[in-house]
C-alpha cells in the first residue's frame, strides 16, 4: 500500500496528531504553525454560527484570508515578500475576530464563541508578529 506517508504535528488535514495521507505533497505552509492556527481560527469562526449573513460572510472571508496569506507567506522566498503576506494575514485575523465580536454584541452570535475566536486570533497574531519581524 505504497504512496502514503505520515505527517507529524500540524498536518494539512488535522490538528496536532499523526495522519497518513496518500498522494498529498507536504507544501511550505504545512510546516508553518501559524497556518495551523489560522485554520483553527477559521473553523471557530465557522462554528460560531453568526446569524447576520453579511457579518458571517465578512468573518469567514477574513478568516479564509488569514489562512491564504499565511500559506502565501510560507511560499515566498524573500524576507520582504514573506513579511508582506504575513502582515496581511495578521490584519485578516484581527478583522475576523472583530466581526465575530460585533456579531456577539448585536446578538447574532454567542459571547463565548466571540471569546474563543478572540483567543485563537490572539495566538495567531502573536505568531504572525514574530514572523513579520
N, C-alpha and C positions, 0 to 999 in steps of 0.2 A: 504494500500500500504506500508506495513512494509518492513524492511530490509534495508532501506536507512538511511543515516544520513547526517548531514550538517557539512561542513568544513568551518571554518572562516579563513581568512588570506591567506597565501600562500599554497594552496592545491596542490595536485599532478597533477591536470589537468588544472589549470587555474592560472591566475595572482592573483592580490590582489582583490579577490571577494569571495562571498559565493557560494558554489555549493553543490548540493545534489548528493551523489554518492550511488550507490546500490552495496551492497556486496563487497565493497572495504575497506580493513582494513587501518587504519592510521598506517603507519610504522615510525620508528625513523627519517628517512630522510625527511618525510613530514612536520615535525615540525622545520626543520632546514632552516633558512632564506638563508643561503649560498647555499643550494640545489636549492632553487627557483631562486636565482641569477645566478647560473650555468646553469640552464635550459633556462633562458632568454638569456644568452650569446650564448648558443648552437643555439637557434632559430635565433639570429642575424648573427651568422656565416653562418648558412644555407641560410638565406635570402640575404647574401652578393653576392651570385651567382658567386663565383670565377670561372673564365673560365679555368684556368690551372687545369687539372684533378688531378695532383699529389699534388699541393698546396691545392686544395679543399679537397682532401682526408686527408691530414695532418691536416688541420684546423678542419675538422669535427671530426677526430679521437681524437684530443687533447681536443676539446670541450666536446665530449662524455666522455672522460676520466675524465675531471673535474667533470662532473655530477656523474659518477660512484664512484669516490673516495670520493666525499662529502657524498654520500649515505653510502659507506663503513665506513667512519669515524663516521657517526652518529650511525651506528650499533655496533661499537666496544665498549668495556667495559672499558678497562684500558686507563688511560691518555696517555701513551706512544703509544698505538695502534691507538688511535684517532689522535694524533699529526702526526704520520707517514702517515696515509691516507690523512689527510688534507694538509700535506706538498706536497704529490704527486699531489693532486688536484690543489694546488697553482701553481706548475710547469706546469701542463697541461693548466691552464688558460693563463699563460704567453705565452706558445707555440702557443695556438690557436690565441691569439691576434697578435703575431708576424707573423704568417702565413698569416693572412688577410692583415696586414700591408705590407708584402713583395709582396703579390698579387697586392695591390694597387700601389706600387712603380713600378712594372713591367707592369702595365696597364691591369691587369687581374681582377681587382675589382675597385669599386669606392672609392675615398678617404673618402667620407662621411660614407661609410659602415665600413671602417677601423677605423674611429674615433668612430663610435657607438660601435663597438666591444671593442675598447680600453677603452672606458668609462665604459662599463659593466664589463670588465675584471678587471679594477682598483677597482671597487666597490667589486667584488668578492674576489680579492686578499686581500683587507683590512679586509674583514670578516674572511677569512681563516687565516690570520696572527694572528688575535685575538684568534681564536680557537686553534691555534698551541701553543700559549704561556701558 
